[in-house]
Amino acid sequence: MKTKPTQTLSILGLAAVAGCAAFTLSAPAQAKSASYHLINKMAVGGDGSWDYIYLDSDTRTLYVTRGTHVMVIDVDKHKVIGDIPDLNGIHGVAIDPWSGYGFISNGRANSVVMFDIKTLEKKKEIPVGTGPDAIIYDPNTKRVYAFNGRDKSFTSIDGNNGNVIATVTLPGRPEFPASDGNGHIYDNLEDVSEVVSIACSSNTVENTWPIAPGTSPSGLAYDGNHNRVYSVCDNQLLTVLDPTTGKLVTTLPIGNGPDACAFDPGINTLYSPNGQDGTMSVYQVTAPDTYKLVTTFNTQPGARTMTLDLKTHHIWTVTATPAPPDPNAPAPAPGARRRRSYVPGSFVVLEYGK
């Protein structure tokens, strides 16, 4: 996952791709009537930045990655119930409900850490590719897929025993993946602005599809109700792809700085958290390829990632208060980004809903 620089656009992709289906936007007065609001704000503090967060709706458990540890939160009691420490540059968590194991992408160690979801005890450290970042469980094959950003590959892992099945090269740098539940995983390729389709049973790359005019995609979600793949992009566009044809259907305007995307199948609602703006774009899928902007509501600056509670239909995100820049800090190396720092103890977990 990436932290994106500030960007400005004079036009937010309002011109659809030639031949693509049109989309519908609600009037501003209608958009405000959705009344999404903050339900709970947990000041959990703690050290470390953050990346992917994952909510297991069945066990009511939220996993929050913090660089060197994972915070484990009971979302019904709104309290931290555990911590998985001594990790190294972690990014994401995947849960296999059948085996009872969780898997953490341990980015700087080039490994995946397997743990017991009941005791949080580490069971195994699994060598994978270089720089594992996004990680996902595929229910069809009962495998875990770690996407290795630095060497542009994915590693397939048996969810029952943690054994590596295969490591496969990708045609670009992977970002956020999603499973369709039927044996396919879709993943954004950030550096080439494409979506890749992976056949899980054979661990092969089936297709790659361009998503221009979207650029540098990060968050991705799959809509099984309408068989669509959604990608949020750096240039404030959300692209809609038909994975049957590989064609781009349309693009939708979103805010600045998204790093996640989510679709709630129970209420046919699509979300983009816009961290640079501190907003959340919410679209209702009213019919196949008909999208209505319900609202863009305020969250908090830096809230760029998210996860959904599929039982309550609530939205969860995290952020912290940026610290003032240090004027004496050395300049970053050419091409590198300056590392952000945050006010100690300011990390919060935010829950939103109607």
N, C-alpha and C positions, 0 to 999 in steps of 0.2 A: 504494500500500500504506500501511497505517496502523499506528501504535503505539497500542495500546489501554490505557485506564486500568484499574486494578484493579477487579474486580467480584466480588461474592459472591452466591451463590444458595443458598437453603435447599433447593430441589429442582432437580435437574439435568435437567429436561425428561423425567422418567420417565413422565409420562402421554403416551401417543401421541396424535396427531391423530385425531379421531373418524373411524372408518371406515378408518383406515390399517392396513397390515399390521403385525403385532407383530414385535419383534426379540428376540434371545436374548442374554443376558450369561453369560459363563462365571463359575464360582465363583472367589473370590480365589486359591485354591491352584492352580487350573488356569491362571489368568492369569499367575502368576509363572513357570510352567514354560516360557514361550516363549523365555526367555533371550536377548533382544536385549541387545547389549552394545556398548561403544565399541570400534571396530576401530582407528581412527587419529585422532589429534588433531594438527592442524597449527597451530602458532603462527606465523601469517604477518604479524601486526602491521599496520603501515600506517595512514595517516590516513583519516578519513571514516567515516560511519555506513554502513548497508547497507539494502538492500531485497530485491528478487527475486534469486534465484540460479537458474542454469540449467545442467544437465549434459547435454552432447551425448554420449550413450552410445556412438555409433558412432566418434567421433573421440577419445573418452576425455578430453574437455575440459570443465572447470568454469568458468563465467563468474560472477564475484562483483561486483556493483555496489557502489561505495564513494563515492557522491555526486559526486565530480569525476573519477573514473577507474574502469576495469574491471580487476580482477585476473583473470588467466587462469592456470588451474592444470591440470597433468597429473595426473589422478586415479590413474593406475597408478604413477607415479613419486613421487607425493605431494610435488610441488614446484611453485612458481610459475614459469611459463615465459614470461610476458609481461605487459604492461600497456598499456591504452589510455587515455592521459591527456587533460587539457585539456577536460573535459566539465563540464556545469553542471546539478547537481541531477538526476542520472540515477536511473532506477528499475529497468528491466528490459532483458533481452537476448533477441532471437529469432534463430534460425539457419535460413537457407534452404539445405538441403544440395544442392539442384539448381543454384543459381546460385553457390554458394560464398561468399555474402555473409552477414554478420551485421548486425543492426539494434539500436540502443540508443535507448531513450526518454530524450531529453535534456530533462528536465522544465522547468527554469527557462528554457531557451532556446526552448521551444515548437517543438521540432524532433525529428527522428529522425536519428541518425548511422549511415550505412551504412559497413561496413568489410569488408576481405578477411579471411576466417577463417584463411588460411594465413600471411599476413604481418602481420596486425593493422593494416594501413595503412588510414586513413580514406579513403573514396572520395567521399562526398557527404553534405551536410547537407540534410535534407528538411524544409521547413516543414509543420507539421501543426496540429492544434487547440491550445487553451490547456491547458498542464499535462499533457503526455503522461506516463502512469504505466505501467500494464500494457501488455505488447506480446507478440504471439504470431504464429507462422507457421501458415498453413493449408495443409496438403499437397494438398488437393483442387484449390484454385484457384492454388496457388503464389503466394499473396499474404501480405503482412505486415499485421497490424492493430494500430495503436496506439490505446489507449483514453485519451482526454483527460479528466482528472478535473475540471478547473476549468470547462470549458465543456460538460461532459456530452455528449461526442460520441465517435465513433471515426473514424479515418482509415485507408482501405485503400490499400496501397502495392504496386506491382508488384515482386516479389522479384527479378526479373532485372535491372531497370534503376533501381529506386528512384523511379520516377515515381508521383505521387499519382493514384489513380483516383477517389476520392471521399472527402468528409468528411460524416458523417451524424449528425444530432442523436439523442441517446438520451433516454428518459423518466426518467433518473435518473443519479446519479454512478457511473461504472463502477469496478469493482474487478478481481478476478482473472478472466481468461477461460480457456476450454478449447475446443479444436476436437474435433468428433466424427470428423474424417477423411473425412467424406462431404459436405462443403460447408456445414456449420453450425457456428457458434460460439455458445457459451453464456457469459454474463457476469453476475456479480453486480452489482446496483444497490444500493449501500450505503445511500443515504439514504432509499430507499423500501422496502427489504427485499423485493426482487423479483429474479427471474432473467429475463434477456432472451435471446431466440433471434434470431440474425442469419443471414439467407441470404447466403452469401458471393458467389454468382454475380451477384446483383443488388444487393448492398450495401443490403439493406432489413431493417428490424426486422419479424420475423414475428410474434412473440408476446412478451408479458410475463406472468410468472406469480408470484403472491405465494407467499412461503415461510413465512408466519406459522405457528407461533409463533416461528420464528427471526427475530432482529433484527440489523440492521447487519452483513450478511454480508461477508466478505473473501475468503478462499481458496475456490477452486472446482476440482473435478476431474470428468472425464467417465469413466464406466465403459462401455466399448463391449461388454463381455461380457454385460452385463445391461441396457444402454440406460438408465442412470441418471445424474443430475447431482447431485453432492454439494456442499453449501455449508457452510462453518464460520461460525458466528455469534458475535457479542459475548456473547450470553447463554448461552454454554456448551452450545450445541446444534449438532449436525451434521444438516442437513436432507437428505432423500432425495426427489428429484423425478423423476417419469416425464415425459420430454419429448414423448412421443407424446400423452399426454392432458393434460399441463400440471398434473396433480394431485400434491399432496404425498403420498408413500407412507408415510413415518414420520419420526421424529426420533431421534437417538442422542445420549447424553450424552458430552461431551468436557471437557477441562480449560479453564483460564482463559487468555485472551490468544492465540488462534490467529491467524495471518496468512497461512496457506497450507493447502492440502489436496492430497493426491496419492493416486492409485490405481494400483497395479501390476497390469496385466492378466495378467502371466505367473504370478502366484501369488494372484490375486483378493484382494488385501489393500489396505485403505484406511487412510490415515494423517492425523492431525491433530497438528501441532506446537503445543504450548500454552506460549507464551513466558513468560507471567506465572508459571506454575507451574514451568517448567523440566521439562516432561514431554512424552511423545509417546503419544497414544492410537492403538491399533492394532486394527482390526476385520478379521475374516475374513468375506468374503462367501461363505457356504457353499452358498447356493442363491438364486435370485431373491428378493430382499426378505427374506432371512434373514441377520442380522448377528450375529456373535459377537465380543464384546470379548475379544481374545486377551491383551492386556496393556496397561498404562500404565506405561512405563518412564521412568526419570529421564534427562534430557539435561543442560541447563545453563540457568539463568535467562537470558531474553532470546532463546533459540533459538526464534523465532516463525515463521521461514520455512523452506522445505525444497525439495529436488529429489530425484529418484530416479535411480539407475543401473539401467536396465532389463535390463542384461546380468548384473550380479552380484546384483541385488535389494537393494543396499545403500541406505541413507538418508544424505543429506548435509544438514547444516544449519550455521549460523554464528551466532556471538554474540561478545560482549566483556564485560569486567567493568565494571559501572557505577561511575563516580566518585562520591564522597560529594557531596551537594548543597552548593552554595556559598551560605552564609547571606547573603552580600552581593549576590547576583544580583538584579536587578530582577524584580518580579513580572510574569508574562505578561499580555498585554492580555486584557480580558474575552472569554471564549469560546475563547481560545487555550490550547494546551498548553505547558507548560514544556519546553524542549528538553533532551534528555538529553545527558550527557557521559560519556565512558568513560575508563578508565585507559589512558594511552598505551601502545601496544605490546601490548595484551591481546587483540586480535582473533584469533579461532581459527576454524578450519574443522574440523567434527566429522563423522566417518563412523561409522555404526552398521549392524549387521547381526546375523544369528543366529549 
